[in-house]
Amino acid sequence: MYGDEATVRKILTGLGDTWAVVGLSSNRRRAAYGVAEVLQRYGKRVVPVHPKAETVHGEQGYASLADIPFDVDVVDVFVNSELAGAVAEEAVAKGARAVWFQLGVIDEEAYDRTREAGLEMVMDRCPAIEIPRLG
């Protein structure tokens, strides 16, 4: 398990409410779309990060993390595992406080590097599943 309950709780409740969701587009059939909707329902600001830079859920999208002109607290990663490590490195460079790899997104080396850089990290879990459990 990559991310104990205390880390999950800390990311979801204690690190800030601006979440950059990498892989979020206006495609309603994609998991990122629904997860972002749940995060918004729980008071998170969701910032779409996708090459198309589309506006999603009322929030301006950006082509990359580096393009976002303000701080982000958490980077939620919806790209395949082969690309996830590079996104984690971008999150560190951006100054994010945490990285969250979605269900099925696994890169153990990226997990270790991100933790070594001082960020909180959860891997292979879904915040839309975890946040309602916090009650």
Secondary structure as GFF3:
##gff-version 3
##sequence-region A 1 135
A	DSSP	alpha_helix	5	13	.	.	.	ID=ss1
A	DSSP	beta_strand	18	22	.	.	.	ID=ss2
A	DSSP	alpha_helix	31	41	.	.	.	ID=ss3
A	DSSP	beta_strand	45	49	.	.	.	ID=ss4
A	DSSP	three_ten_helix	65	67	.	.	.	ID=ss5
A	DSSP	beta_strand	74	77	.	.	.	ID=ss6
A	DSSP	alpha_helix	81	94	.	.	.	ID=ss7
A	DSSP	beta_strand	98	101	.	.	.	ID=ss8
A	DSSP	alpha_helix	108	116	.	.	.	ID=ss9
A	DSSP	beta_strand	120	122	.	.	.	ID=ss10
A	DSSP	alpha_helix	127	130	.	.	.	ID=ss11
A	DSSP	three_ten_helix	131	134	.	.	.	ID=ss12
###
